[in-house]
């Protein structure tokens, strides 16, 4: 497959994915994401949205039976989960796991060190903490947050802010946000919008999986993909949100 240089960041064609129990979840799905664009995936429950995101990061509970996925002009399906992360793919989980005994700062330090090693860059501890505290201030997080055990007794908003902190530090090329707006109050949503807009300026593309189109209205949204029964049934621009809010999925999903 030949792709023009710098044209697409992510190119999915005919992707078919099964569960380990041999149930088809993604069915001949195709979509394209360009660089520096914000896109959204919407659709009824059970349409395969979360399975798609987990497939992209290499979740072993899913089996790919057909199709191709190219990321930065290279076959993503040939990479293991760690290699995909190093290539620049970041997934914000809807229900992130807690890690008792592991502090926020130590987790972040290990993640950034791994990225720097993969990129051939020199990791400097002082610079790392300077960035951590700068971004924590940006997210309205108290400095003591860095010493807490990862996701242990975190509120929903704190979990989301931790993922935003990771995004800011790691600067991935493709950010996938799965239901990132759920459980956030108005102030936290404003901060999330700021982070999304900031990341888009860093040559990053963002794919948001959400049920709530209202959250997207304040953002520079380029594409809306509607999924049903494991495939994309409709693609449009921001105007598609208006249709969905007015008529629901019944106007598109038969």
N, C-alpha and C positions, 0 to 999 in steps of 0.2 A: 504493500500500500504506500502510495506516494502522497505526502501532504506538503503543501507549500510552506516553506519556512515562516514561522511566526504567525501563521494564519489561525490555527486552532491550538488551544491548550489541552482540551480533552475531546476525543472523538470516539464515540461509542456506536458500533454498527451491529445490528442483529444479535444483541446479547440475549442469551437464554440461560437461565440459572435455575437449578433444582436444589431442594433441601436434601439433607443426608437420607431422608426417608423417601426420596425419589418423587417428591411433589414439585411440580413446576410452579415457580413463583414469579420469575421474570421471563417474559415471552417475546422474543424477537424485538427487543427495545433498541431504539437508536436515538441519539441526541448529540449535539455539538455545543461545546462551551468555548467562547473566544477569550483571549487574555483581557484582563482588566475589566471584566463585566460581572455584574450581579444578576444571578438567575434564581428562580424559585421553582420548586417542584411541589405541586399540590395534588390532592386527590382523596377519594374516600378511604376510610380505614380498610386495611387489607389489600390495598392496590399494589403493594410492593415497594413503596418509597424507601422504607428503612432497609429492606433487603438490598436494594440497589446501592445505598450508601455503604453498607457493610461489605458488599462484594468489591467495591472500589478500593477498600483498604486491605482486602485479602483475608476476610474472616473465613476460617477453615470449615465452618459449619455449612457452607454453601458450595455447590459443585457447578462449575461452568460447563455447559453442554454445547455451546455454540456462540459464534460472534467474535468480535474483536474490540479491544479497548486500547487506544493510543493516548499516551500522556506525554506532552512535550516531544512528540514525534517518535516515541519509543513504546513498544508493546508493554502495557502495564501488567498484563496477565503472566508475563514471564518473571515478574518480581515477587519476592516474598513480602510479608507485611512490613518488616523492618526496612527493606529496600524502598518500598513505596513511601514510607514516612521520610526517609532520607531524600527521596526524589522531590519531596515538597507537598505531600498530601496530608491534610490534617482533618480529622473528624471530631466534631463536638458531640459527645454521646448524650442521648436523652436522659439516661440514668447512669451517670458515671460511678465507678466503684470507689470505695474508700480503701485507704491503705494505712491501717494503724501502725504506728511506729516510724512512719516515713514523713518527715516534715515537708511543708510546701517548698521551702528554699532548697532542700536537698534533692527533691524530685526535679525541680526546675534546673538545678545545676547539672544533674546527670543528663537531662534532655539536651541542654544547650552544649555541654561538653561533647556529647555524641555527635551532634550536628556539626560542630566546629571540626571535630576529627574527620568526619566524612568529607567535609568541604576543604580540608587541608589548611584550616585557619588556626591561629594560636589563641587558646582560651586564656583570658586574664580575669582572675577572680574579682579584682577591684572593679573592673569595667562591668562585669556581670551584675554585681550588687548595685552599682550605680543605676543600671538599666532597670533592674527589678524594682527598686524603690521609686524610680521615676514613673514607671507604669502603674505601680500600686497607687501612687498619688493620683494619677490620671483616672483610675478606676474607683477612687474614693474608698480605698481599702486601708485600714489601720496597719502600721508597720508590724504589729504583733501577729498579723495574719501569716507572715512568712514562717513563723515558728510552730504553727499549728499542724496537727497530724492531717494528712491529705484526705479531704472530704469526710473527716470524722466529725459528726455533729454540725456539719455545714448546713446552712439554710439553702433553699433552692437558688436564691440570688447569689450567695457566696460561691456555690458550685459553678454557676454560669460565669461569674467574674473571674474565677480561677482559670477557666478555659479561655477567657478573653486575654488573661495575662500570658498564658502559653502562646496564643496567637501572636501577640505583640512581640514576644521574645524570639520566637522561632521563625517568624516571617515566612510562612509556607507559601507555595505558589497556588495551591488550590485548597480553599477552606470549605468544608462541608458542615453545615450547621443543622442538626436534626432537632426540630422543635425547640430551638434555642430561646424563643420568646415565651415559652410556657413557664408560669410561676414567677415572672418578673413584674415588679411594680413599675409605675410610670417613670420614676427617676432612673431605675435600672435599664429600662427600655431606651431612654435617651442616651445613656452611656453606651449601650450596645450599638445604637445607631452611629454614634461618634466613632466607635472602634471599627465598624464595618466600613464607613467612609474613609477612615484613615488607612485601612488595609488595602482598599481599592487603589489608593495612590502609590502603593508599594509594589506595583506590577503583580497584583494578586487577583485571582478570580474567586468568587464566592458563590456557593450553591446552598440555598436555604430550603429546607424541608419544613413546611408549616401548614397549619389548617386555617391560619388567620391572615387574610389578605390585608387587613387594616394596618398591621405592623409594617408592611412593605411599602405603604403609600408614601411614607416620609423618606424613602430611600431612592437612589438612582437605579431603579430596576430596569433591566433590558429585556429579559426573557421570562416567560411563564410557561412551564411544562405541566400539563395535566395528565396524571397517570390513572389507569383503570385496568384491572385484571393483568397486571404485570407489564404493561407497555405504555408508551406515550400516545395518547389519543388526541391531544390538541396542543398546539404550540402557538403562542402569541406574545404580544408586548404587554405593557402595564394595563392597557384597556381591557385585557382579559379578566383582570381582577374585578373590575366593575360588573362584568357579566356574571362572574361566579357569585359575587355578593348579592346580586339582584335575583338571579334565577337558580343558584345552587349548581351542584354537579349534574343534576338531572337534565339540564339543557345541553350537556356535552356528552355525558356518559350514558349510553343506552343499555 
